[in-house]
Amino acid sequence: MGYYENKIPPVRENRGNVTMSYGGCVGRLREGARQGCTANCERRFSQANACQLQLTLQMAYTIPDSVVVVHGPVGCGSQSNMMEFGTRSASAVRGIKRERLIWVSSNLKNEDVIAGGADKLIDAVIGADRTYAPKIIFVATTCTPSIIGD
């Protein structure tokens, strides 16, 4: 019986028979892989395998002559470094020469969660404009400013 015939669709983690998230030790993961099953019986659900910021950044990085300001902790923007290869490769396939991806961070710290980080965001946008003079500046927020209401 296919998915469309079921009255209740199967849980996402069971549909594809894949492991998107694993919460055990490496030894158990290796043993499970040898047996053809890497599912971890201790973990039943995973919200997502990519954060929403990553998906947003991937779209923004396709726009030429742009800078992305990642409003949040610098670690959240660091995923941009791994996106560079994919973005350049995809552009090359389409015959587009891509320059380096440019991103800056407002670099929120613990104290900014309490006091707010709006001033750091303004500084980051002005700094990006002065330094790179792009045609467009995207501001991508991370979970941190979303929670504190920046």
Secondary structure, DSSP 8 states (H G I E B T S, - for coil): --GGG-SS---HHHHTT--S---S-HHHHHHHHHTT----TT----S-SS-HHHHHHHHHTTSSSEEEEEES-HHHHTTHHHHHHHHHHHHHHTT-------EEE----HHHHHH-SHHHHHHHHHHHHHHH--SEEEEEE-HHHHHHT-
